[in-house]
Amino acid sequence: APGSLLATARAMRVAGLLLAWALLHPAATQQCHPTSPGGVLRFTDRHAEIRVPALHRVPSSLDPLYSLVRGCLDLIQQNPLPTELLRAALNDPGSVRTSQVVQYELGYVVCAAVALLFTVAMPVAGMCFCYCRSRRRCGGRLRAHGRSLGCRRRCLLLCLSFTSLIILISVTCAFVTSQRVKGQMEPGLGAVPATLRTLRQHLANVPQGVQMVVDKYEVPRRQIISDVGGLSRSVGLSIHTQLKATIYAALADLQDRARDLQTSLHHLQIVDRTARALAAAQAELEPVLRERRHRVVVLLDDPRCTSCASVLGRAQSLELGADYNKVPSVEKVLKVLDGLPRSDFAEMIRQGNGTFNSIPELAVERMAQVIQDLRDDLARIAEKVQSIADSFPLPDYTRPVSEALVKVEERSQPYLREVELFERYRWIAGMVLCSIILLILACNVMGMALGVYGLSKRKDPSDHECRGEAGAKFLLVGVGLAFLFSWLLILLVFVTFLVGGNIQTLVCRNWVNQEIYKFIDTPGNLPPSMNLTRQLNLRRDSNLTSVYRECKSGAGLWEVLQLDRSYDLNEHLKTPKYMADFQKRLGDFRAHLGDIRLLRSEGRQDLETFARSGVDEVDYGRFQEEMKNPVVQTSLPGLARNLEGLQKMQRNSTVARRLGAEAQALWQMQNSTVQLQEALVAKLGESVQFLSRLAPQLKEQVKRTLATTASVEARLPMQAQQILRQELGCFTRKALRYFTQYLNWVGQTLREDVASCQPLATALDNGRVILCDRIAEPWNAFWFSLGCCTFFLIPNIILAVRLTKHFRPIRNRLM
């Protein structure tokens, strides 16, 4: 029926518009490519609540002086660490012989002998000088005036000035280094118990820190749950996005074949009806045309018709041109196609398109249970992660270390107080003696200044001049102070030298090259009561050197303590231990998301019937050949115009009237019967042209459409399943990356921060920095500077005494 055909065509046009809109406006998706990198999690920095800040040697302007002192001490004490002597002193103090100590400390013994000689010699020399001075034999006046007197005086002034300058520089260094020792001693001594307490607090806070690190599992859990929430829709959107080109192309191809079926059927019906109508019209036209030809021929052949012979030939050919009874019939094809289409292709396309576009919602529905199971798995993983903290064994194994730290703190307090008291006395004595040295220098400066000024005002060398005499007395006062306090200076220098030098050569030097650690690690060197490996509960196969290196490189406490290998953090940080069930659940999940029927069986039968209906077997060339022939062989309008021309030329009115009547009859035939047939021929030509263009490719196109549709329907579930596996695999890898990041962060944080034994190594390094770099170096620089002052007092005394005579009047002037 024409109404049904128009309704079907309208529905197909609507479906085509919907399909075009879907192609131009694809759904937005958030694809998760298997190769896309997972996001980077951000964990709140979880540092240990109690930390041991690392101390470092700070560069100083006194570093050249420190290097000079260390070089001197290396010359004085060239012996290595006295292993045998220390072993005997620690295990059996009574077996230590004095000769062994003297042999090791030979350099210090030589220095002690020099200091003793200086201590005795200087007071004796001072008393001798006083005796001579009382006899006016030392520091008196010159007996004669020579030409070289001025030169010698200037030489003595220059030497005494240079000596005073050296003493001034040395005493300034002594002041600075003494203050630096005082400034570093108090915080250094206070750092010992503070560091020990910090280490104990660090050990005590390890369980709490471990628990807080474990609690950070919430970070990857929230991220994974967030991704799980959008997993199902993301999978559906990915399937839809990756398959929409194939599905839409198949639907568009199917729509084209359905349109071809509808249009072909329509044109076949037109061809059949038009051909029948043309044949019937020709049958009616032929007798009328034959009669009209007879009448016109008779009229033109009439002798009374003037000049009619020229038109007679055209009139004689007035007959039918095309014969539509000769065209092939399409009735057989129409019988085959009768009742088609039996299925509603527009509805099938709409349903297929709607089913395919509903895949994201279908994925959400069918993956709801697995999403809930994944959330439950994440909750169970939290319980497994808690085992990292629950099985952490440190509280039981760190107790010996804590107890050892308490003992060291308690036993160190008396020694620290004694060291603090000794340092206070040293500082007071140093300040007093340095002040005396400054007083001696002041006497030198005043003596030289007054003496030179007095000489410049003296006109006669034998004249008495009070300013020169005052300068000589200032120099003698300085000499007296030097004799009086030099032995105290040398005693302070020797005591501080003996302490600081042995700390540098015996402790610091061997601490830097780790010889001390090797001595402690050697069995038998320490008494059983000082077995650090047992007291600190270290591993049996380790020693202090290896533990120090491991701790310094960031090892965990559990890696250096004696845990009988009962705790392996690496085993706890293996991702499969926690994510195996989660990964297996995603790997085993199956869901059918691609079950889409693009073409039902009745639609397939319609297309197959259409292909074998014989549309392509009709001889459309015969139609085209007949349509090339005109409806009437002679042009009726042309013949009518010829008759009208002849009418004007006739002298016989009867013939003229009959010519006009025949011309009018021809025009009437043209405008009614012939034009109608020509319109039918044009309509027939459009349909024949469409069918002739479609027919050669019809079977191939239908065959390809059916094969494509069947292939898409067959491959769609497998492709959807493959995309599902890819998306789930991508999500699994992303979730594993999140969890692996967390476990790596847990391991790094426990090893390097919360449960790290690095604070133990840091404490040892800090002890070396405080003792050696911050205290011992300025301490040794102090005695070295003070020693320079002391020894340069000897030339100072000699030069001052000799210069004194030049500032006094000469006894016997030589002429």
Residue pairs with C-beta under 8 A, 6 or more apart in sequence:
5 262
5 265
5 266
8 262
8 341
8 344
8 345
8 346
9 262
11 344
11 346
11 347
12 255
12 258
12 259
12 262
12 345
12 346
12 349
14 346
15 255
15 346
15 349
15 350
15 353
16 255
18 350
18 353
19 248
19 251
19 252
19 255
19 349
19 353
22 244
22 248
22 353
22 357
23 248
26 241
26 244
27 237
27 240
27 241
27 357
27 360
28 237
29 234
29 237
29 238
29 240
29 241
30 230
30 234
30 237
31 234
31 237
31 238
31 241
32 234
32 238
32 727
32 730
32 731
32 734
33 730
34 726
34 729
34 730
34 733
36 730
36 734
37 737
38 733
38 734
38 737
38 738
39 223
39 734
39 738
40 741
41 219
41 220
41 223
41 738
41 741
41 742
41 745
42 219
43 216
43 219
43 742
43 745
44 216
46 209
46 212
46 213
46 216
46 749
46 753
46 754
47 753
47 754
48 202
48 205
48 206
48 209
48 753
48 754
48 756
48 759
49 201
49 205
49 208
49 209
50 198
50 201
50 202
50 205
51 198
51 202
51 759
52 195
52 198
52 199
52 202
52 759
52 762
52 763
52 766
53 762
54 762
54 765
54 766
55 765
55 766
55 769
55 770
55 774
56 769
57 769
57 773
57 774
60 66
62 173
62 176
62 177
62 180
62 778
62 781
65 173
65 177
65 781
65 784
65 785
66 777
66 778
66 780
66 781
68 784
69 777
69 780
69 781
69 784
70 504
70 777
70 780
72 784
73 501
73 504
73 505
73 780
74 505
74 509
75 107
76 107
76 108
76 110
76 111
76 501
76 505
77 105
77 107
77 108
77 501
77 502
77 505
77 506
78 107
79 104
79 106
80 510
80 515
81 506
81 510
81 515
81 516
81 519
82 100
82 104
83 519
83 522
83 525
85 96
85 100
85 101
85 104
86 519
86 525
87 524
87 525
88 95
88 96
88 100
89 96
90 525
90 526
90 527
90 530
91 524
91 526
91 527
102 109
105 502
108 497
108 498
108 501
108 502
111 494
111 497
112 494
112 498
115 490
115 491
115 493
115 494
118 486
118 487
118 490
118 790
118 791
119 487
119 490
119 491
122 483
122 486
122 487
122 490
123 483
123 487
125 483
126 480
126 483
126 484
129 138
129 479
129 483
129 801
132 138
133 139
133 476
138 801
139 472
139 476
139 479
139 801
139 804
139 805
140 805
140 808
141 805
141 808
141 809
141 810
141 811
142 149
142 805
142 806
142 808
142 810
142 811
143 810
143 811
143 812
144 810
144 811
144 812
144 813
144 814
145 461
145 462
145 810
145 813
145 814
146 814
149 806
152 806
153 455
153 803
153 806
156 799
156 802
156 803
156 806
157 448
157 452
157 803
159 795
159 799
160 444
160 448
160 796
160 799
160 800
160 803
161 448
163 792
163 795
163 796
163 799
164 441
164 444
164 445
164 796
166 788
166 792
167 437
167 440
167 441
167 788
167 789
167 792
167 793
167 796
168 441
170 785
170 786
170 788
170 789
170 792
171 434
171 437
171 438
171 441
171 785
171 786
171 789
173 781
173 785
174 430
174 434
174 782
174 785
174 786
174 789
175 431
175 434
177 778
177 779
177 781
177 782
177 785
178 427
178 430
178 431
178 434
178 778
178 782
180 778
181 423
181 426
181 427
181 775
181 778
181 779
181 782
182 423
182 427
184 770
184 774
184 775
184 778
185 419
185 420
185 423
185 775
186 420
188 770
188 771
188 774
188 775
189 416
189 419
189 420
191 766
191 770
192 409
192 412
192 416
192 767
193 409
193 412
193 413
193 416
195 763
195 766
195 767
196 405
196 406
196 408
196 409
196 412
197 409
198 759
198 763
199 401
199 405
199 759
199 760
199 763
200 402
200 405
200 406
202 759
203 394
203 398
203 401
203 402
203 557
204 402
206 392
206 394
206 395
206 398
206 557
206 754
206 755
207 389
207 392
207 394
207 395
209 753
209 754
209 755
210 388
210 389
210 392
210 394
210 750
210 754
210 755
211 389
212 754
213 389
213 746
213 749
213 750
213 754
214 385
214 386
214 388
214 389
214 746
216 742
216 745
216 746
217 381
217 382
217 385
217 742
219 742
220 738
220 739
220 741
220 742
221 378
221 381
221 382
223 738
224 378
224 735
224 738
224 739
225 375
225 378
227 731
227 734
227 735
228 371
228 374
228 375
228 378
229 371
231 367
231 371
231 374
231 727
231 728
231 731
232 363
232 364
232 366
232 367
232 368
232 371
233 360
233 363
233 364
234 727
235 363
235 367
235 593
235 723
235 724
235 727
235 728
236 359
236 360
236 361
236 362
236 363
236 364
236 593
237 360
238 723
238 727
239 359
239 363
239 593
239 594
239 720
239 723
239 724
239 727
240 356
240 357
240 359
240 360
242 719
242 723
243 356
243 594
243 716
243 719
243 720
243 723
244 356
246 712
246 716
246 719
247 352
247 353
247 356
247 596
247 598
247 712
247 716
248 353
250 598
250 708
250 709
250 712
251 349
251 352
251 353
251 598
253 704
253 705
253 708
253 709
254 345
254 348
254 349
254 598
254 599
254 705
254 709
255 345
255 349
256 701
256 705
257 607
257 610
257 701
257 702
257 705
258 341
258 345
258 346
258 349
258 603
258 607
260 610
260 694
260 698
260 701
261 340
261 341
261 345
261 606
261 607
261 610
262 341
263 690
264 337
264 610
264 615
264 690
264 691
264 694
264 698
265 337
265 340
267 686
267 687
267 688
267 690
267 691
268 330
268 333
268 334
268 337
268 615
268 687
268 691
269 334
270 683
270 684
270 686
270 687
271 330
271 623
271 684
271 687
271 688
271 691
272 329
272 330
272 331
272 334
274 680
274 681
274 683
274 684
274 687
275 324
275 327
275 329
275 330
275 623
275 684
277 680
278 322
278 324
278 677
278 680
278 681
278 684
279 324
279 325
281 673
281 676
281 677
281 680
282 320
282 322
282 323
282 324
282 325
282 631
282 677
284 673
285 320
285 631
285 632
285 673
285 674
285 677
286 320
288 669
288 673
289 318
289 319
289 320
289 632
289 669
290 319
292 318
292 662
292 665
292 666
292 669
293 315
293 316
293 318
293 319
295 662
296 315
296 318
296 639
296 643
296 662
296 666
297 312
297 315
297 316
299 305
299 308
299 655
299 658
299 659
299 662
300 308
300 309
300 311
300 312
300 315
301 308
301 312
302 308
302 655
304 652
304 654
304 655
305 646
305 650
305 652
305 655
305 659
306 646
306 649
306 650
306 651
306 652
306 655
307 646
307 649
308 646
311 639
311 642
311 643
311 646
314 634
314 638
314 639
314 642
315 634
315 639
317 633
317 634
318 632
318 633
318 634
318 636
318 639
319 632
319 633
319 634
320 631
320 632
320 633
321 629
321 630
321 631
321 632
321 633
322 626
322 627
322 629
322 630
322 631
322 681
323 626
323 629
324 626
326 622
326 626
327 622
327 623
327 626
328 618
328 619
328 622
328 623
330 618
332 614
333 613
333 614
333 615
333 618
336 609
336 612
336 613
336 614
337 609
337 610
337 613
340 606
340 609
340 610
341 603
341 606
342 602
342 605
342 606
343 600
343 602
343 603
343 606
345 603
345 606
348 598
348 599
348 600
348 603
351 597
352 596
352 597
352 598
355 596
355 597
356 596
359 593
359 594
359 720
362 593
363 591
363 593
366 591
366 592
366 593
367 589
367 591
370 585
370 586
370 589
373 585
374 582
374 585
374 586
377 581
377 582
377 585
378 582
380 581
381 578
381 579
381 582
381 739
384 577
384 578
385 578
387 572
388 572
388 746
391 567
391 572
392 558
392 567
392 755
393 558
393 563
393 566
393 567
394 557
394 558
394 561
394 755
397 537
397 558
397 561
397 562
397 563
398 537
398 557
398 561
399 537
400 535
400 536
400 537
401 536
401 537
401 561
404 535
404 536
426 492
426 496
429 488
429 492
430 492
430 782
430 786
433 485
433 488
433 489
433 492
433 786
434 786
434 789
436 481
436 485
437 489
437 789
437 793
439 478
439 481
440 478
440 481
440 482
440 793
440 796
441 478
442 478
443 474
443 475
443 477
443 478
443 481
444 474
444 475
444 478
444 796
444 800
446 471
446 474
447 471
447 472
447 473
447 474
447 475
447 476
447 477
447 478
447 800
447 803
447 804
447 807
448 471
448 475
448 803
449 471
450 467
450 468
450 470
450 471
450 474
450 807
451 467
451 468
451 471
451 472
451 475
451 803
451 806
451 807
452 471
453 467
453 468
453 471
454 465
454 466
454 467
454 468
454 469
454 470
454 471
454 807
455 465
455 468
455 806
455 807
457 465
457 467
458 465
458 468
458 809
460 813
461 809
461 810
461 813
462 809
462 810
462 811
462 813
463 809
464 809
465 809
468 807
468 808
468 809
469 807
469 808
471 807
472 804
472 805
472 807
472 808
475 800
475 801
475 803
475 804
475 807
476 800
476 801
476 804
478 796
478 800
479 796
479 797
479 800
479 801
482 793
482 796
482 797
483 797
486 790
486 793
489 786
489 789
489 790
489 793
490 787
490 790
492 783
492 786
493 783
493 786
493 787
493 790
496 779
496 782
496 783
496 786
497 780
497 783
497 784
497 787
499 779
500 776
500 779
500 780
500 782
500 783
501 780
503 771
503 772
503 776
503 779
504 772
504 776
504 777
504 780
507 516
507 771
507 772
508 768
508 771
508 772
508 776
510 516
510 519
511 768
511 772
512 768
512 772
514 545
514 548
517 543
517 544
517 545
517 548
518 545
519 525
520 526
520 532
520 543
520 544
521 543
521 544
521 545
526 532
532 538
532 544
533 540
533 542
533 543
533 544
536 561
537 561
537 562
538 544
538 547
538 560
538 561
538 562
539 547
539 560
539 561
539 562
539 563
540 562
542 550
542 560
547 560
547 757
547 760
548 760
548 761
548 764
550 559
550 560
550 757
551 560
551 756
551 757
551 758
551 760
551 761
552 758
552 761
552 765
554 751
554 752
554 756
554 758
555 751
555 756
555 757
555 758
556 569
556 750
556 751
556 755
556 756
556 757
557 755
557 756
557 757
558 567
558 569
558 755
559 569
559 757
560 757
569 747
569 750
569 751
570 747
571 577
573 743
573 744
573 746
573 747
574 743
575 736
575 739
575 740
575 743
576 583
578 739
578 743
579 735
579 736
579 739
582 732
582 735
583 732
583 736
586 728
586 729
586 731
586 732
587 728
587 732
589 728
590 721
591 724
592 717
592 720
592 721
593 717
593 720
593 721
593 724
594 716
594 717
594 718
594 719
594 720
594 721
595 716
595 717
596 713
596 716
597 713
598 709
598 712
598 713
599 607
599 706
599 709
599 710
599 713
604 706
604 709
607 702
607 705
607 706
608 702
608 706
610 698
610 702
611 698
611 699
611 702
611 703
612 699
615 691
615 694
615 695
615 698
616 695
616 696
616 698
616 699
618 691
618 695
620 688
620 691
620 692
620 695
621 692
623 684
623 685
623 688
624 685
624 688
624 692
627 681
627 684
627 685
627 688
631 674
631 677
631 678
631 681
632 674
636 666
636 667
636 669
636 670
636 674
637 666
637 667
637 670
639 666
640 663
640 664
640 666
640 667
640 670
641 663
643 659
643 660
643 662
643 663
643 666
644 659
644 660
644 663
646 659
647 656
647 659
647 660
647 663
648 656
650 656
650 659
750 756
752 758
